[in-house]
Amino acid sequence: GGRRRRLYASTFATQIDWQTGINLPQVLSGTWKVQPGLSIVNTTSAGPFMLRNQFTNGQFVEQGKRLQFSAGMRPTLFGFFPGFGPLARIRHSISPIIDWRYAQGKDVDSLFAYALDPTRTTLNARSDAQQTISIGLSQNFEGKLRPPSHDTGQQQPPRKLRLLSINTDAISYNFEQAKDSGKTGWQTQTLGNTFASDLLPNFSLRLVHDLWDGPVGRDSSKFAPFLTSVNASFAISPSTVRGFARLLGFHTGAGPAAAPPPAPAAPVPPVGSTPLPAPPLFSGPNSGLGAGAAGAGAVGQGFALSVTYTSTRVRPGKDSTGAPIPVPVVAGQQVLSLNLSFKPTEKWQANWTTTYDMATHTFGEHFVRLERDLHRWHASFAFVKSPNGNFAFTFFVSLLDQPDIKFNYEQQTLQNVP
């Protein structure tokens, strides 16, 4: 009757899984979009079909299969509102995402259940009766722009603009699980909402909340939403400013002047000539540092700023009296990332990226890169400072007509951090 503790020197696990299903013909495809289905699923959705680990002495154990009946519904409802300013009309669309699943409960083999959940903390490791409904929601606010008053040419289709879209993750409730003692039917621990808009390029905001103070599905857990994650990003460019001005009805002038012919492409330094490559924010065709980027556009153009913010939080625990335990501040919980690109002169291209830890009020890293065209030569300067204080400086010059004629310089420092 005593309790024995066993400590394993190493752990391992191998999983094999297969599931199959078919979708039946769609019903009411023009309105409610009901999609029935039939699947062959595992006896418990908590684990794979076959499993081996240290609890099975290296031998495969398996669970059974069962039929699952399902139905999904994807209707879209519309509402229209009068516009204002440059917007002729606003359309609001609501798309609920509703799924229903039913699978008869069966007892899971005891050897498999022990291998999957030796501590008996998983609610559905030994029986997983399913009669579950999941509901998600997608909303979209879209504006139709008024045609320009001076437009007397051929009629163009009215331009549409996504003002705001909101996508809410699905939340699930299991009616069969709610019948068990000590349990509730809720199966969703966290809920996320994603926001996006065309008013700011690449704007995205995602909020994630921990819904329950305790494990989901237990009657001892209280419903107490707690913000655990924030991810936000957006970008600003001259076209963004002009777009805002047009949206507010301001005159932005005759528009930007035509760009001059692009300069010859700068050669890519050979492998080994640039020991400190640019971070991911500066790689790729959209980085502003690709071929011909340094010579395109006029002075003051090419400005681009991208901002990214991430925040993670942990729900505070409670002591024996029920009072919350303070969570210590840890580096990396709130990070602000900036990526700036601009052209101070016609021949110069500058880029700067950095990260700032808002929890510890310290900069994490700096990366500065300057590009310059010197007649038939192309020069690149890069400065990198890492979070531990180390820095490096690189300088690379090459002849555009003959890339083998080049000169590069590098200086690095290493600083030991206790």
C-alpha positions in Angstrom: 0.0 0.0 0.0 3.0 2.3 0.1 4.2 4.6 -2.7 7.3 3.8 -4.6 9.3 6.4 -6.6 11.4 5.3 -9.6 14.0 7.5 -11.3 14.9 6.6 -14.9 18.4 7.4 -16.2 17.1 8.2 -19.7 13.8 8.5 -21.5 12.8 7.7 -25.0 9.6 7.4 -27.0 8.5 6.2 -30.4 5.1 6.9 -31.8 3.1 5.5 -34.8 -0.2 6.9 -35.7 -2.8 6.7 -38.5 -6.3 8.1 -38.9 -8.6 8.3 -41.9 -11.9 9.8 -42.8 -14.2 10.9 -45.6 -16.3 14.0 -46.2 -19.9 13.3 -47.3 -21.6 15.5 -49.9 -22.2 19.1 -48.6 -25.7 20.1 -47.6 -27.1 23.6 -48.1 -23.9 24.7 -49.9 -25.3 28.1 -50.8 -26.3 29.2 -47.3 -25.3 27.3 -44.2 -22.6 25.1 -45.8 -23.1 22.0 -43.7 -20.4 19.4 -44.2 -21.0 15.9 -42.6 -18.2 13.5 -42.2 -17.2 10.0 -41.0 -13.8 9.1 -39.6 -11.9 6.2 -38.0 -10.0 7.7 -35.0 -8.1 6.4 -31.9 -9.9 5.2 -28.8 -8.4 8.2 -27.1 -7.3 11.4 -28.8 -4.7 12.0 -26.1 -2.1 9.8 -27.8 -1.0 8.0 -30.9 -2.2 4.6 -32.1 1.1 2.8 -31.1 3.6 3.8 -28.5 6.7 2.6 -26.9 8.9 4.2 -24.1 10.6 3.4 -20.9 7.3 2.4 -19.3 6.7 -0.4 -21.8 10.3 -1.8 -21.6 10.9 -0.9 -25.2 7.9 -2.9 -26.5 5.1 -1.3 -28.7 1.7 -1.1 -27.1 -1.4 0.0 -29.0 -4.8 1.3 -28.4 -8.0 0.6 -30.4 -10.0 2.4 -33.1 -13.5 3.6 -33.2 -15.9 5.5 -35.5 -16.4 9.2 -35.3 -19.3 11.1 -36.8 -18.9 14.8 -37.5 -20.6 17.8 -39.0 -19.4 21.3 -39.7 -21.1 24.5 -40.6 -19.6 27.6 -42.1 -22.3 30.2 -42.8 -21.5 33.9 -43.6 -23.8 36.7 -42.4 -23.5 40.2 -43.8 -24.5 43.7 -42.5 -24.1 47.0 -44.3 -23.6 50.4 -42.8 -23.5 53.9 -44.3 -20.0 55.2 -45.0 -18.3 58.4 -43.9 -15.5 60.5 -45.4 -13.9 58.7 -48.3 -15.8 55.5 -47.5 -19.0 55.1 -49.5 -20.2 52.0 -47.5 -19.0 49.6 -44.8 -19.7 45.9 -44.9 -19.5 43.7 -41.8 -19.3 40.0 -42.3 -19.6 37.4 -39.6 -18.5 33.8 -40.2 -19.1 31.4 -37.3 -17.1 28.1 -37.5 -19.1 25.4 -35.9 -18.0 21.8 -35.6 -19.7 18.8 -33.9 -18.1 15.4 -33.2 -19.5 12.3 -31.7 -17.5 9.1 -30.8 -18.7 6.4 -28.4 -16.5 6.0 -25.4 -14.4 2.9 -25.0 -12.0 1.8 -22.3 -8.3 2.2 -23.2 -6.0 -0.7 -22.7 -4.4 -0.4 -19.2 -0.8 -0.9 -20.5 -1.2 1.8 -23.1 -2.9 4.1 -20.7 0.0 3.7 -18.2 2.6 4.3 -20.9 0.8 7.4 -22.1 -0.1 8.9 -18.7 1.8 7.3 -15.8 0.9 10.1 -13.4 -2.8 9.9 -14.2 -3.1 13.7 -14.9 -4.6 13.5 -18.4 -8.4 13.5 -18.2 -9.0 11.4 -21.3 -6.1 9.0 -21.2 -8.3 6.0 -20.1 -11.6 6.9 -21.6 -12.5 9.5 -24.2 -16.2 9.7 -24.9 -16.8 12.5 -27.4 -19.8 14.6 -28.0 -18.0 17.9 -28.6 -19.1 21.1 -30.1 -16.5 23.7 -31.1 -17.3 27.3 -32.0 -14.9 29.8 -33.6 -15.6 33.2 -35.1 -14.2 35.3 -38.0 -15.3 38.9 -38.5 -14.3 41.3 -41.2 -15.0 45.1 -41.6 -14.6 46.2 -45.2 -15.0 49.7 -46.6 -15.7 50.6 -50.2 -13.9 53.8 -51.3 -15.7 56.6 -53.2 -14.5 57.2 -56.7 -12.3 60.3 -57.2 -14.4 63.4 -58.1 -12.0 64.3 -60.9 -12.1 60.8 -62.5 -13.9 61.3 -65.9 -12.3 58.3 -67.6 -13.5 54.7 -67.9 -15.5 53.5 -64.9 -13.3 51.4 -62.6 -14.7 48.9 -60.0 -14.8 50.6 -56.6 -11.7 49.9 -54.5 -12.2 48.0 -51.3 -10.2 48.3 -48.1 -10.1 45.9 -45.2 -10.6 48.2 -42.2 -10.3 45.4 -39.5 -10.5 41.7 -39.4 -10.9 39.7 -36.1 -10.3 36.0 -35.9 -11.2 34.2 -32.7 -9.9 30.7 -32.0 -12.4 27.9 -31.5 -13.6 27.0 -28.0 -14.7 23.4 -27.3 -17.2 21.8 -24.9 -17.6 18.0 -24.4 -21.0 17.0 -23.2 -19.9 13.5 -22.4 -17.0 14.7 -20.3 -19.3 16.9 -18.3 -21.2 13.9 -17.0 -18.1 12.5 -15.1 -17.7 13.3 -11.5 -15.2 16.1 -10.7 -15.0 17.2 -14.4 -16.6 19.9 -16.6 -17.1 19.8 -20.3 -14.7 22.6 -21.2 -11.7 21.5 -23.3 -10.0 24.8 -24.3 -7.3 26.0 -22.0 -6.2 29.1 -24.0 -8.1 31.4 -26.3 -6.5 33.6 -29.0 -7.7 36.6 -31.0 -5.9 37.8 -34.1 -6.4 41.4 -35.5 -5.3 42.6 -38.9 -5.9 45.7 -41.0 -4.9 47.2 -44.4 -4.7 50.7 -42.8 -1.1 49.8 -41.7 1.0 47.5 -43.9 1.8 44.2 -42.3 -0.3 45.1 -39.2 -1.0 42.1 -37.0 -2.0 41.8 -33.4 -2.5 38.5 -31.6 -3.7 38.2 -27.9 -3.7 34.9 -26.1 -5.5 34.5 -22.8 -5.3 31.6 -20.3 -9.0 31.0 -19.5 -8.8 28.9 -16.4 -7.0 29.2 -13.1 -6.0 25.5 -13.1 -6.2 22.6 -15.5 -9.1 22.9 -17.9 -11.9 20.3 -17.5 -11.7 20.1 -13.7 -14.5 21.5 -11.5 -11.9 22.9 -9.1 -10.6 25.3 -11.8 -12.1 28.8 -11.8 -12.8 30.8 -14.9 -10.3 33.7 -14.7 -9.0 34.9 -18.1 -5.3 36.0 -17.8 -3.3 37.6 -20.7 -0.3 35.4 -21.4 0.9 36.5 -24.8 0.9 39.6 -27.0 2.4 39.7 -30.5 2.1 42.8 -32.6 3.8 44.1 -35.8 3.4 46.8 -38.3 5.3 48.7 -41.0 5.5 52.3 -42.0 6.7 53.7 -45.4 6.1 56.8 -47.5 3.2 55.1 -49.2 1.6 54.5 -45.8 1.7 58.2 -45.1 0.3 59.1 -48.5 -2.4 56.5 -48.1 -3.5 57.9 -44.7 -3.5 61.4 -46.2 -5.8 60.3 -49.1 -8.0 58.4 -46.7 -8.5 61.6 -44.6 -9.1 63.6 -47.8 -5.9 65.6 -47.8 -4.2 66.5 -51.1 -0.8 64.7 -51.5 0.4 66.6 -54.5 1.2 65.3 -58.0 2.7 62.1 -56.6 6.3 61.0 -56.4 8.6 61.6 -59.3 9.5 58.8 -61.6 12.4 56.8 -60.3 15.6 56.9 -62.4 17.0 53.8 -64.1 18.3 51.3 -61.6 22.0 51.2 -61.1 24.0 48.0 -62.0 23.6 45.3 -59.5 26.1 45.0 -56.8 27.9 41.7 -56.7 27.2 39.3 -53.9 30.4 38.8 -51.7 31.8 35.3 -52.1 31.6 32.8 -49.3 34.1 33.6 -46.6 34.6 37.3 -47.5 31.9 38.5 -45.1 32.4 36.7 -41.8 29.4 38.4 -40.1 26.4 37.9 -42.3 23.4 40.2 -41.9 20.6 39.0 -39.6 17.4 37.6 -41.1 15.7 41.1 -41.1 18.2 42.1 -43.8 18.1 39.1 -46.0 15.8 38.4 -48.9 14.5 40.4 -51.7 12.4 42.8 -49.5 15.3 43.8 -47.3 16.4 46.8 -49.3 19.9 45.5 -49.5 19.5 43.3 -52.6 20.8 43.9 -56.0 20.3 47.5 -57.2 18.8 48.6 -53.9 21.4 51.1 -53.2 20.9 53.1 -56.4 17.1 53.0 -56.8 14.9 56.0 -56.0 15.6 59.6 -55.2 16.9 61.2 -52.0 14.6 60.7 -49.1 12.8 57.8 -50.7 13.2 54.2 -49.6 12.2 54.9 -46.0 10.8 51.9 -44.3 10.2 51.1 -40.6 9.0 47.8 -39.3 8.1 47.3 -35.6 7.6 44.1 -33.8 6.6 43.6 -30.1 6.3 40.4 -28.2 5.3 39.9 -24.6 4.9 36.7 -22.6 3.4 36.4 -19.1 3.0 33.6 -16.6 0.0 33.3 -14.3 1.2 33.9 -10.7 0.9 30.9 -8.4 -0.7 31.0 -5.0 0.7 30.2 -1.6 -0.9 28.2 1.2 -3.1 31.2 2.1 -4.3 31.8 -1.4 -2.3 35.0 -1.9 -0.6 35.3 -5.3 3.1 34.7 -5.5 5.0 37.5 -7.4 6.6 36.5 -10.6 10.2 37.7 -11.0 11.1 39.9 -14.0 13.0 37.8 -16.6 14.8 39.1 -19.6 13.0 38.4 -22.9 9.5 38.7 -21.5 8.8 42.0 -23.3 10.9 42.6 -26.5 10.6 45.5 -29.0 12.3 45.0 -32.3 12.9 47.8 -34.8 14.1 47.6 -38.4 14.8 50.9 -40.1 15.9 51.5 -43.7 16.3 54.8 -45.5 18.4 56.8 -48.1 20.1 59.8 -46.6 21.5 60.7 -50.0 21.1 59.5 -53.6 24.1 57.1 -53.3 23.8 56.0 -49.7 21.5 53.3 -48.3 21.3 52.9 -44.5 19.8 50.1 -42.4 19.6 49.7 -38.7 18.0 47.0 -36.6 17.9 46.6 -32.9 16.1 44.9 -30.1 15.1 46.5 -26.8 14.1 44.5 -23.7 11.3 46.5 -22.0 11.4 44.4 -18.9 15.1 44.9 -18.1 15.3 48.3 -19.9 18.4 47.2 -21.9 19.2 47.0 -25.6 19.8 43.4 -26.8 21.7 44.0 -30.0 22.5 46.5 -32.7 23.1 46.0 -36.4 24.0 49.0 -38.7 24.8 48.6 -42.4 25.7 51.3 -44.9 25.8 50.8 -48.7 27.5 53.3 -51.0 28.0 53.4 -54.8 31.4 54.9 -55.8 31.3 55.3 -59.5 32.0 51.7 -60.7 32.7 50.5 -57.1 30.3 49.4 -54.4 31.2 49.6 -50.7 29.5 48.0 -47.8 30.0 48.9 -44.1 28.6 46.7 -41.3 28.7 47.1 -37.5 27.3 44.5 -35.2 27.0 44.6 -31.4 25.7 41.5 -29.6 23.8 41.3 -26.3 26.9 40.2 -24.4 28.9 43.2 -25.5 30.9 41.8 -28.3 31.1 43.8 -31.5 32.4 43.4 -35.0 33.1 45.8 -37.9 33.4 44.7 -41.5 34.2 46.7 -44.6 33.9 45.3 -48.2 34.6 47.1 -51.5 34.4 45.5 -54.9 34.5 46.6 -58.5 31.1 46.2 -60.3 32.7 45.2 -63.6 35.2 42.8 -62.1 34.0 41.3 -58.8 37.4 39.6 -58.3 38.9 43.0 -57.7 37.9 43.6 -54.1 39.1 44.6 -50.7 37.6 43.6 -47.3 38.5 44.4 -43.7 37.3 42.8 -40.5 37.7 43.6 -36.8 36.1 41.7 -33.9 36.3 41.8 -30.2 35.4 39.0 -27.7 34.3 39.9 -24.2 34.1 37.3 -21.5 30.9 37.6 -19.5 31.0 36.1 -16.0 
